[in-house]
């Protein structure tokens, strides 16, 4: 499995220039305008990891790995682990940049940045949990349009809910949950990832090449 993780990280390395450009944009906009772009680098890193599926499909890597002992299981584990590793590293770098920007602007809020970091990892991990079984089922090329539609639909639902739900309703939910949502979000993300992994494993084990 380690070899498969290294393979995905090596493939993703070719897109480091794109990710570096994202960090530079994040830094410039953060200093100039104080824009909150915390989730953008993590989402970009997720998109970069999706490109590893395209590489595997073009090179017929899946068929070769599937023929090896425990190849299918290790392939799925590697995809999830490599993606989570990249997202965590990207979010930590973003967190450090955000702290640096706050120090430059003399408004350092460590607790707020750490909360954003935790939520970023939890939310992006949840998105991965939702879309990876679809990719294993239909392939990246067939799933790409559906993935982007799903992401926009989810984002739209949250945006509409925030605009149309009474503020008193949202305020009551916040009061009920208190600080427990900081624990609930990572737990929900972890549960979704476990379910997603098992669904993907079942799909991939029954897939013919």
N, C-alpha and C positions, 0 to 999 in steps of 0.2 A: 504493500500500500504506500510506503514511503516513496518508492520510485514513481508511482502515479501522481502523488502530491507534488513531487519535484518537477515532473513533466508539466503539470498545469501551471505551476509557478514560473517555470521557464518560458512557457508560451505567453503567459501574462506579462512577462518582463519586456516583451517587444512593444507593449503599449505603455511603458513607463513614461515616455515623453508626453503622452496625452494626459496622464495623471499628474505629472509635474506641472503642466500648463494649467490644470484645474486648481492645483494648490496655489500657483502664482496669482491666478484670478481671484481666488478666495482671499489671499493675503492683501492684494491691492484694494479690493472692494471692502474688505473688513476695516482697513485703515482709513480709506477715503470716505466711506459712507456708513460704516457701522452695520453693514448688511449681515443678516443672519443666514449664512449659506451652509450651516453645519452638516446637513444631510446630503448636500450635492456631491462632495468627494466620495462618500460611501456608496451612493447610488452609481456613480461613475465606475468605481472599482467593481461593483456587482456586474455592470454591463461588460466590463473587460473580461471578467471571469466567464461570462456567458459565451464569449468568443472561443473559449477552449472547446466548447461543444461543437462549434462549427469546424474547428481544426480536426477534431476526432472523426466527424462525419466525412469530411473530405478525404482524410488519409485512411479511412476504414479501420481506425484504431480499435473501435468497439468490438468488431468481429474478431480481431486477433486476441484482445484481452478476454473476451467471453469464452474462448477456447482453452484458457489456462485454468488450472485448479484454483478455485475461489476467486477467479478473475472478475466475475460479475459483482460479487459482494465488495471486493476491494476497490473496484472502479467507482461504485456508488459512494462508498465511504470517502474515497479520495476527493470526489467532486464536492461533497459537503464540507469536508475539513479544509480543503484548499481555499474555498470561497469564504468560509468563516474567518480563516487566518488572515486573508487579504483585507477583509472588511474591518477586522479588529485593528490591524496595523494602520490602515488608512484613517480610521476614526481616532486612534491615539495620536497620530501625526496632526490631524485636524484639531484635536483637543489642545495640543501643545502650541499650535499656531494661534488658536483662539486666545489662549492664556497670554501669549506674547503680545497680541493686538490689544488686549485689555490692559496690559502693563504699560504699553506705549500711550494709551489713552487715559491712563490713571483711573481705571474703573474695574479693577480686578475683582471678579466674583468667581472664586474657585468652585464653590458649591454648585452654582448655576451651570458652569461649564461641565462639571462632572456628571450632573444630571442629564444634560444634553447628550453627552458622550454615551451614557448608559442607554438612554432612550433610542439613540441613533442605531446602536448595535442591535437592540431588541426589535425595532421596527423593520430594519433592512433584513434581518434574519427571518422575520415573519414573512416578508415578501418572497424570500428565497424558498421558504417552506411551501408557499402556495404555488410557485411557478415551476419548481424542479420536477415534480411528478409529471407535469404536462410535457416538459421537454423530453423526459425519458420515454414517454408514451408516443409522442408524435415527431420527435426530432426538433432541433433548434429552428430550422428554416420554416417549418410549418407552424411552429408555436410562436414565432417572433411577433407577428401582428397581434395575436391573442394576448401575449404577455404585456405589450405596451397598452393595449386597450384595457386590460385588467388593472394595470397600475393607475391609469388615468381615471378609471371608474372608481377605484378605491379612494384616490385622492379627491375626486369630485364629491363622493358621498360625505367625506369628512368636511369638505369646504361648505357644502350645502347645509349639513347639520349644524355647523358652527354659525352660519348666517341666519338660519330660520328657527332653530330651537331657541326658546326664551332663555335669556341669560340667567334667570333665576333657576331654571332647570339644570343648566350646566354648573351653576354655582353650588346647587344642592348635591349634585354628583361628586363634585370636588370635595365638599365637606364630608360626605359619607366615606369616600375613599381615603381622604386625608393623605398621608404620606405612604399608604399601603400600595398606591399605584406604582411606586418605584420598585416594589417587590413583585407586584402582579405582572407588570409588562415583561420582565425577563423570564418569569416562570411560564407565562403564556407562550412566549417566543420559543422557549426550550421544548415545551410540550408539542407545539406545532412542528418543530424541526424533527422530533422523534417520530411523530405520526407521518410526516412527509417522507422521512428516510425509509420507513417500513413500507409505505405505499410505493415509493420509487423502486425499492428492492423487489417487491412482488411483480411490478410491471416489467422491470428489466430482466428478471429471472425467466419470465414467460415470453420474452421477445426473441424472435428468430432473426438471424442475420444471413 
